[in-house]
Amino acid sequence: MRTIDDFPLPAGEDWEDLFTLFLSLDNHKKRPDKEWYAKVKVVLDKIGHEQYLDVTVNWLIAKCEQLQRNIKRLDEFLKKSWRFRLHEDFPLTQRMEKVLENQRPAWVDVVLGTEYYYTKENPLYLRDGYYYFYTLGGRIIRGTLHTNMILENEVLYDMMDVLMRLAPEVTMDILHIYRNRDAAFAVPRLMIVRDAIRHKTYRRAVDTAIAKFGDKTNKTSGAEAMKERFIPDMDFNNRHQLLVKDGSYAMGIDLMLAGPEIVLLENGVPAIKVPAAVKKELTERFKVFQKKHKEISAHYTLQKNRLEEIYRHNREWLYENWEPYYITHPFVGALGKQLIWEFVNGDQSTTAICRKGTFVNSVGEEVNWVEEPDTIVRLWHPAKATAAEIADWRNYCIQHKLKQPFRQAFREVYRLNDNHNNWSVDHFEGHVVKQRQYNALCKMRGWSTGDFRHEHTNIKLPAYKLTAYLCIADVWYDSLSNGDHLQVTGGVDFEGKGYSGNMEDIPPVILSEVLRDVDMIVSVSSIGNENKPVTEVMEKARTYYEDYTKRSLSPIGIVRRDILQLLLPHMVYSDRFRIDDQYVHVTGTLANYNIHIATGQATNVATGLGVHIAPSFSRNAGLFLPDEGDIMLTVILSKANFLAEDDLIADEHLLQRIKYTSHRS
């Protein structure tokens, strides 16, 4: 049997004809026309659909595995080589040559005669196009994918979804194929794949494709409207549960109670102890759903992120259209019932949350009028609320132990000049950040990092017709950290239709969301978070490094401090804790300590020396947290509990250090 690019080509003129059609797909900007599909259908009917799929699917699986290996090897090489690169292009080594040779047949160089370069998001990229489309393997992949326009085979659809994750350059071909299917089939699959695609251009292409199934006049709201219409219920009931029962006991997932985690219940509440025989029986019966647990967890995260992105999309609904998707839906309803919503009907307006089948405001009073069909509903944002209203909702969450799917009641609020908290937008200028970490955080938050110097870091906000920018004022090469680069942040700015250059004209919700992103990116990637001697910091950055903890807290730190003030009085050692503007002060038996609210760094008060503790989140077991949006908060609580009982420390090295520093004082 002959092979073409590892494809085991069976003998016969029909297969020859089919591959001739595959190899004609040499232009990545064009999709096959009706004549191409008609010819392929005739050939497939001659070969036989089952025989064709037997050969093709196995080859596609092997090809996906090869792509995955190549991408991983290339990523590892680039990571290891970066510190030697500096500002010049590094020479190809034998390892790199092998990777390129594995991905690119030698004849492509002869045919194209052009220069290639590779990136983490798209390692199959060519300056003049996508080289993979010109190779034999690329044409065969495109051909096999387009046969599914005719076959509509479930396994090939699964392979299409895998390829969109591994090689996003085939995205446009796959979207072309999905457009041939109805929305109920295509949209749920595209929603899942969309968040797994790292390249933003292709994510936007998926959004556009989803929108075309619905409202073609508004691509942004159209895509979001289609996403909410086709959210699967994942077999959950109308109480947002997926359970198997045995008398008063149950096992499974209760989204309202514990999110996507598997729980054991007795009479609807977490079971303290379950008879062994009952537990065994429940476990056996739940196995059929256990296989779906990973998929359910991924879907929960997907929907949680989609709901939080509503702030960027500026959505609103009529109540009658909103309720089926966000309250009564078997899956998403569990998330919607844990969020605060804004309701407006004529002269009436309020904020409320759905509890036990009815809507209540921040003081627990029922609000019945919100359920009128023509009531306008929006996701509540604290940037539009008064300080008193924010405080009421935060107290409500604490009192009712309401754990929200993402930070909302305790969401950081950013205003241009917040005199009360001694904060302004200039807070983000002049920070020294680690370039690679900054780059990764930007991508995580949906920002584009632009060119090498990241001078045009930006995020597009089509719902507001705006683009936000975070400037980089300077880039330094840090010889003390294996060739990493440091960046100095500049200012934040906007541009867009109707924007006059005055940030006061920016709607408060999107202004707050953009500045929140910037705060997270800058505060996490700042070198000020590192625990190392100042002598290990490059000389230009030492003043910033030493002064970092003296800076006033940003809204992230301010909200963290507010939550700590609410939680610490309820902790076992509450009498040993005190909070001021920037520190949690801990009174231990052996020494007194300060924990910085922004960085989580602990120091001995008497000496100013750091006390390095590995955080253990088990120390916070049983402590209610209003959301999971702040890892540093859990780190601070863990360290506070640990240092409050320093006389119980078993680590001899740490214990001797504390005793030594205390004795020196």
Sequence and secondary structure as in RCSB ss.txt:
>XXXX:A:sequence
MRTIDDFPLPAGEDWEDLFTLFLSLDNHKKRPDKEWYAKVKVVLDKIGHEQYLDVTVNWLIAKCEQLQRNIKRLD
EFLKKSWRFRLHEDFPLTQRMEKVLENQRPAWVDVVLGTEYYYTKENPLYLRDGYYYFYTLGGRIIRGTLHTNMI
LENEVLYDMMDVLMRLAPEVTMDILHIYRNRDAAFAVPRLMIVRDAIRHKTYRRAVDTAIAKFGDKTNKTSGAEA
MKERFIPDMDFNNRHQLLVKDGSYAMGIDLMLAGPEIVLLENGVPAIKVPAAVKKELTERFKVFQKKHKEISAHY
TLQKNRLEEIYRHNREWLYENWEPYYITHPFVGALGKQLIWEFVNGDQSTTAICRKGTFVNSVGEEVNWVEEPDT
IVRLWHPAKATAAEIADWRNYCIQHKLKQPFRQAFREVYRLNDNHNNWSVDHFEGHVVKQRQYNALCKMRGWSTG
DFRHEHTNIKLPAYKLTAYLCIADVWYDSLSNGDHLQVTGGVDFEGKGYSGNMEDIPPVILSEVLRDVDMIVSVS
SIGNENKPVTEVMEKARTYYEDYTKRSLSPIGIVRRDILQLLLPHMVYSDRFRIDDQYVHVTGTLANYNIHIATG
QATNVATGLGVHIAPSFSRNAGLFLPDEGDIMLTVILSKANFLAEDDLIADEHLLQRIKYTSHRS
>XXXX:A:secstr
 EEETTEEE SSHHHHHHHHHHHT   TT    HHHHHHHHHHHHHH HHHHHHHHHHHHHHHHHHHHHHHHHHH
HHHHHHHHHHTTS     HHHHHHHHHHS HHHHHHH   B   SS TT BTTB GGGGSHHHHHHHHHHHTHHH
H  HHHHHHHHHHHHH GGGHHHHHHHHTTS HHHHHHHHHHHHTT   HHHHHHHHHHHHHTS SS HHHHHHH
HHHHT   TT  TTSEEEEEETTEEEEEEHHHHTT EEEEETTEE S   HHHHHHHHHHHHHHHTTHHHHHHHH
HHHHHHHHTHHHHT  EEHHHHHHHHTSSTTHHHHHTTS EEEEETTEEEEEEEETTEEE TTS B  GGGSTT 
EEEE  GGGS HHHHHHHHHHHHHTT   SSSSTT     SEEGGGTEEGGGGTT EEEHHHHHHHHHHTT B  
STT TTEEEEETTTTEEEEEEEEEEEEETTTTTEEEEEEEEEEEEETT  S GGGS HHHHHHHHHHHHHHHHHH
BGGG  S GGGS GGGHHHHHHGGGS   HHHHHHHHHHHHHGGGSTTGGGEEE SSEEEEE SS EEEEETTT 
 EEETTT  B      GGGGTT   S S  HHHHHHHHHHHHHHTGGG   HHHHHHHHHHHHH 
